[in-house]
Amino acid sequence: MIHWGTQEGGLILSDYGDNAAIGVTDSGIIRYMYDSFSQWSARLYGNPLPVLPNLPV
């Protein structure tokens, strides 16, 4: 986050809906990645990422 985060936004590595493309077999990993970026967003910018209810829990 120190190297990729900016005041205008940050970088989120995405599989574009294709878990197999990045070798992820557990869909909960996507939720974990999003939540991790959300926590960093809150720390760095004062706001978490928007809640996305359609992500796996």
VMD Tcl script that draws the C-alpha trace (Angstrom):
set ca {
  {0.00 0.00 0.00}
  {2.86 2.38 0.64}
  {4.06 1.98 -2.94}
  {0.72 1.60 -4.75}
  {-1.73 3.65 -2.69}
  {-2.39 7.24 -3.74}
  {-4.74 9.99 -2.59}
  {-6.78 9.41 -5.75}
  {-7.19 5.67 -5.16}
  {-5.24 2.46 -4.97}
  {-4.58 -0.83 -6.65}
  {-6.83 -3.86 -6.22}
  {-5.63 -7.06 -7.80}
  {-8.64 -8.65 -9.43}
  {-9.48 -11.90 -11.11}
  {-12.34 -10.28 -13.08}
  {-14.72 -12.97 -11.87}
  {-12.48 -15.87 -12.89}
  {-11.00 -17.39 -9.73}
  {-9.22 -20.10 -11.70}
  {-7.36 -17.45 -13.71}
  {-5.32 -16.53 -10.63}
  {-5.34 -20.02 -9.11}
  {-7.91 -19.33 -6.37}
  {-10.15 -22.28 -5.59}
  {-11.65 -20.90 -2.35}
  {-14.08 -18.06 -3.18}
  {-13.71 -16.78 0.41}
  {-10.22 -15.60 -0.55}
  {-11.79 -12.90 -2.72}
  {-13.69 -11.62 0.33}
  {-10.51 -11.70 2.40}
  {-8.57 -9.70 -0.21}
  {-11.33 -7.10 -0.50}
  {-11.67 -6.78 3.28}
  {-7.89 -6.39 3.63}
  {-7.84 -3.56 1.09}
  {-10.83 -2.02 2.84}
  {-8.96 -1.97 6.15}
  {-5.96 -0.28 4.51}
  {-8.27 2.24 2.88}
  {-9.72 3.10 6.29}
  {-6.25 3.48 7.82}
  {-4.77 5.54 4.99}
  {-7.73 7.59 3.80}
  {-10.17 7.51 6.71}
  {-12.84 5.52 4.86}
  {-13.23 1.81 4.15}
  {-14.19 0.58 0.70}
  {-17.93 0.33 -0.06}
  {-19.67 -2.77 1.29}
  {-20.25 -5.31 -1.45}
  {-22.86 -7.79 -0.26}
  {-22.44 -10.06 -3.30}
  {-18.91 -11.11 -2.28}
  {-18.66 -14.55 -0.65}
  {-18.36 -14.56 3.14}
}
mol new
graphics top color blue
foreach p $ca { graphics top sphere $p radius 0.5 }
foreach p [lrange $ca 0 end-1] q [lrange $ca 1 end] { graphics top cylinder $p $q radius 0.2 }
display resetview
